[in-house]
Amino acid sequence: MKRILVCEDEDAIRDFVVINLKRAGYDVTDVNNGEDAIKAFEQANGRFDVALLDIMMPGMDGGQVCKLLREKSKSLGIIMLSAKAQEMDKVNSLMTGADDYVTKPFSPSELVARVDAIHRRVSITRPMEEAEQDIFSGPFKVNVKSRTISKNGEVIDLTQVEYHILEFFIKNRSAALDRKSILQHIWGDSYFGDDKIVDVNIRRLRMKIEDDPSNPLYIQTIWGFGYKWGVADN
């Protein structure tokens, strides 16, 4: 069963979301405030695949809930709902650990497509990976079986989106990757958003893996095109 936690303080919007997610085959737990979202997550022992969080709520807002849930689970898919279209709100959502955002108003098909894309990624199991060897690149090691990446022997604290992006770079270290190819590989062909989500995740990754994020050595920018992994050899 696909399990999703919905936190939205507006009853009409929450009912609309719940109905459409149930029609799409999701087992939905819905709450109307951030405090209850944390309680629901803990009571379920974290057994949710995706969390859908409204950003603007009284009390504990969606950003705070996102940060706390991300601390509790690196594999949980988190999507933020926002009535704001400003760029900074989207960036802040991603920087607190969200995987995606949906701007209100949204259609049922867009919502379900975005949730499905996140669910596919966080729930995917690839038995063939267990037979693959670890991947090395400079000071980095990709443990394909445990889906972790370490630098100089220390495991890096990554969300699943960050893991997939970094793994994609390391596996394609000889290639320049444009934003569209990164977007399609990580978020899928049906993704409705723009490619700025790639830039925000790259910024967040650089803060975690670079010695000097303002002068990146590993994830290098190719102006007007995209990015390239800066370590050419194993």
C-alpha positions in Angstrom: 0.0 0.0 0.0 1.3 3.5 -0.9 1.1 5.5 2.3 1.0 9.3 2.3 0.8 11.9 5.1 -1.1 15.1 4.2 -0.8 18.2 6.3 -3.0 21.1 5.2 -4.9 23.6 7.5 -7.5 24.6 5.0 -10.3 22.0 5.1 -11.5 22.4 1.6 -8.1 22.0 0.1 -7.3 19.1 2.4 -10.5 17.3 1.4 -9.8 17.9 -2.3 -6.2 16.5 -1.9 -7.3 13.5 0.1 -10.1 12.5 -2.3 -7.8 12.6 -5.3 -5.0 10.8 -3.7 -7.4 8.0 -2.5 -8.7 7.7 -6.0 -5.1 7.3 -7.2 -4.6 4.3 -4.8 -3.0 6.0 -1.8 -3.6 5.2 1.9 -4.0 8.7 3.2 -3.5 10.0 6.8 -4.5 13.7 6.9 -4.0 16.3 9.7 -4.6 20.1 9.8 -1.5 21.3 11.7 2.2 20.7 11.9 2.2 19.3 15.5 -0.3 16.6 14.5 1.8 15.8 11.4 4.8 15.0 13.6 2.6 12.9 16.0 1.1 11.0 13.1 4.5 10.2 11.7 5.8 9.0 15.0 2.7 7.0 15.8 3.1 5.2 12.4 6.8 4.6 13.2 7.7 6.6 10.1 6.0 4.1 7.8 5.0 6.8 5.2 6.3 6.9 1.6 5.5 10.6 1.0 4.5 13.6 3.0 2.5 16.5 1.5 3.0 19.7 3.6 1.4 23.1 3.3 4.0 25.8 3.9 1.8 28.5 5.5 0.1 27.2 8.6 -0.5 28.7 12.1 1.8 27.3 14.8 4.4 25.0 13.3 4.7 25.9 9.6 5.4 23.5 6.8 9.1 24.4 6.7 9.5 23.4 10.3 7.6 20.2 9.8 9.7 19.4 6.7 13.0 19.9 8.6 11.9 17.7 11.5 10.6 14.9 9.2 13.8 15.0 7.2 15.8 14.6 10.4 13.7 11.5 11.2 13.8 10.0 7.7 16.2 10.5 4.8 14.1 8.3 2.5 10.7 10.0 3.0 9.5 11.9 -0.1 8.5 15.4 0.9 6.4 17.7 -1.3 5.5 21.3 -0.2 2.2 23.0 -1.0 2.4 26.8 -1.3 0.0 29.5 -2.3 3.0 31.7 -3.0 4.7 31.8 -6.4 7.8 33.7 -5.2 11.1 32.1 -6.0 12.4 32.4 -2.5 9.6 30.3 -1.0 10.4 27.5 -3.4 14.1 27.7 -2.7 13.6 27.7 1.1 11.3 24.6 0.8 14.0 22.7 -1.0 16.8 23.9 1.3 14.9 22.6 4.3 14.9 19.1 2.8 11.8 19.0 0.5 12.0 17.0 -2.7 9.5 19.0 -4.7 6.9 21.8 -4.4 3.5 22.4 -5.9 2.1 25.9 -6.2 -1.6 26.5 -5.6 -3.9 26.4 -7.4 -3.1 23.0 -8.9 -5.1 20.4 -10.9 -5.8 16.9 -9.6 -3.7 15.4 -12.5 -0.7 17.6 -11.7 -0.9 16.8 -7.9 -1.1 13.0 -8.5 1.6 13.0 -11.1 4.0 14.9 -8.8 3.2 12.5 -5.9 3.5 9.5 -8.1 7.0 10.6 -9.4 8.2 11.1 -5.8 6.7 7.8 -4.7 8.3 5.8 -7.5 11.7 7.2 -6.6 11.6 6.6 -2.8 10.1 3.1 -3.1 12.1 1.8 -6.0 14.0 -1.4 -5.3 16.6 -2.6 -7.7 17.8 -6.1 -6.8 20.4 -6.0 -9.5 22.2 -3.3 -7.6 23.1 -5.7 -4.8 25.4 -7.5 -7.3 27.1 -4.2 -8.3 30.4 -3.2 -6.9 31.0 0.0 -4.9 31.8 3.0 -7.1 34.9 5.1 -6.3 35.7 8.6 -7.5 38.4 10.6 -5.8 37.6 10.8 -2.1 34.0 9.5 -2.7 32.6 6.0 -2.4 29.1 5.0 -3.6 27.8 2.0 -1.7 25.2 0.9 -4.2 23.7 -1.7 -1.9 23.1 0.6 1.1 22.5 3.6 -1.2 24.9 5.8 0.8 27.9 7.9 -0.3 30.9 8.6 1.8 33.8 11.1 1.5 37.1 10.2 2.9 35.4 7.3 4.8 32.7 9.4 6.4 29.1 8.9 5.2 27.5 12.1 3.9 24.1 13.0 5.3 22.0 13.0 2.1 18.3 12.9 1.2 17.3 10.4 -1.4 17.1 13.1 -4.1 20.6 14.3 -3.2 21.9 10.7 -3.3 20.4 10.1 -6.7 21.9 13.3 -8.1 25.3 12.7 -6.7 25.3 9.1 -7.9 24.2 10.3 -11.4 27.2 12.7 -11.5 29.7 10.0 -10.3 28.4 7.4 -12.7 28.7 10.0 -15.6 31.9 11.7 -14.5 33.2 12.1 -18.0 30.1 13.8 -19.3 28.7 17.4 -19.1 25.1 17.1 -17.9 22.5 19.6 -18.8 19.7 20.5 -16.4 17.1 18.8 -18.5 18.9 15.4 -18.4 19.4 15.7 -14.7 15.7 16.7 -14.2 14.4 13.8 -16.3 16.7 11.3 -14.6 15.8 12.3 -11.1 12.2 13.6 -11.4 11.0 11.7 -14.5 9.6 12.7 -17.8 6.2 13.7 -16.4 7.6 16.3 -14.0 5.6 19.5 -14.2 8.0 21.9 -12.6 10.9 24.0 -13.9 14.6 23.1 -13.9 15.4 25.6 -11.1 14.8 22.7 -8.7 18.1 21.2 -10.1 20.1 24.4 -9.2 18.7 24.4 -5.7 19.6 20.8 -5.1 23.1 21.4 -6.5 23.5 24.3 -4.1 22.5 22.1 -1.2 24.8 19.3 -2.3 27.7 21.6 -2.6 27.2 22.7 1.0 27.6 19.1 2.0 30.4 17.8 -0.1 32.6 20.7 -1.1 35.4 22.0 1.1 34.6 25.5 -0.2 31.0 25.6 -1.6 31.6 29.0 -3.1 34.5 27.6 -5.1 33.3 24.1 -6.0 35.8 21.4 -7.0 33.6 18.4 -7.4 30.3 19.7 -8.9 31.5 22.3 -11.5 29.2 24.7 -13.3 29.2 24.8 -17.1 27.8 28.2 -17.7 24.8 28.3 -20.0 24.5 24.5 -20.0 24.6 22.6 -16.7 27.1 20.8 -14.5 30.0 18.4 -14.7 31.6 16.1 -12.1 35.1 17.5 -11.4 36.8 14.2 -10.6 37.7 12.4 -13.9 39.4 9.3 -12.6 38.4 6.5 -10.2 
